């Protein structure tokens, strides 16, 4: 179950408005901040925004002022029965550049509450295109909503309102049947993530480095031996776009083919060798695929599944060995290469012991140790 149809809308049954005490000098109404009442962090941010300090001259002392802290009014009301009126287009920010919202006056018909809030300019445009305004006022009642964190307004006739209702159903559905017991080959999803779990690898070494304070390019690299160097192989399903079901042997073939094409490209252009140039198109080396997770997050299982039709250890060992052999050959053939990221191909399918370095691992470590900008020590 992928959630590509999720649009990021959030309509709350109740909203909290944090409203400044004093009226804005231009608009004649106080400014407000729209808050999800369940979001404490958002409420704290709004309170800080809404708190003003006023300096009042003392009557009995010259050049002395009393400090008065004006804390905002906080009102939680049902999210319906609002009207909206345009007040001002996006002005320049005091930090430079153009603000991304328009100031609008909202009124709550039942309580009579009135305040000025900022409406995201892109979300406001979708509202204007689907509603009629007279002299800047909309006669239809509006609902306050957020999309990807930005504040907008919706009417029930809008396409976006239907999207928001659909988003609510998706969120409700995805909260059910979650599991933290992930299975190899299965995908696991949130509203915005669809990732596939494909087993574990061991990375015996992590590379860290220290900058020379006087010369930032002069680095001392350390290969740090990790006692529990597990990396979960979890990659985004986007790398398998267009496939609902794929076999491990197909991914294996595509990976080997991708490496061969990368080698051909490097050799034909006699180009500088980066590890990323060699591993381009190999899912297990996609950015962020190897994750250091102590435990799996609780998620719902998705629709994409990789059929494990070959030995998983062979799958990884063959790909790792091919890349390692290629790096060693290119180095021996005199190609210029970046050696400082080669720790990322020192991978194992089994736990690592210092006494059983493979020939490839020894050669790669020696290559790194002999380079001018990659001195290492094992800690």
FENLINFEN-V375520 format. One line per field, one symbol per residue. phi: phi as a letter, one per 30 degrees, with the letter a starting at -180 (. if undefined). Layout:
# FENLINFEN-V375520
phi = ???
This chain:
# FENLINFEN-V375520
phi = .dcdddcidbccdbbccccddcddddcibdcbbdbdddcddddddddddddcccccdddcbdhcbccbccdddcbcbddaiccbbdcaddcdddcjicdcbcdbccbcddcidbacbccedddddddddcbccchiccdddbcdbbbhjcdbbbcdddedddddddeddddddddchdbccdcdjccbbbdbbbbccbibbccdbccbbcddddbdddcccbccdcdbddbdcbbddedcejccbbcddddedddddddddddeddddchddccedddceicedcdeidccdcdadddbddcddbcddcbddddedddddddddddeddddddjddbdcdcdddcdcbcbdcbddbddddddddddddddddcbdbbcc
